[in-house]
């Protein structure tokens, strides 16, 4: 089973490499919208990434309910069981 650290590493690598977010901004309490400036087009990329990397479908409304980087990683962990 993947640890939370494994999930955080994959998510952070994706945010830095694919969305070109400054790694220093990616902290547990970072707001996805305000601090990381993730927009609606990038949400689509994130949903595709989650499906490809973690093997489950994520709905846009799931993502809208998530406020911080840590909540996002915890959401993935819960889905993976």
HELIX and SHEET records of a PDB file:
HELIX    1   1 UNK A    4  UNK A   17  1                                  14    
HELIX    2   2 UNK A   23  UNK A   25  5                                   3    
HELIX    3   3 UNK A   40  UNK A   54  1                                  15    
HELIX    4   4 UNK A   60  UNK A   64  1                                   5    
HELIX    5   5 UNK A   69  UNK A   80  1                                  12    
END                                                                             
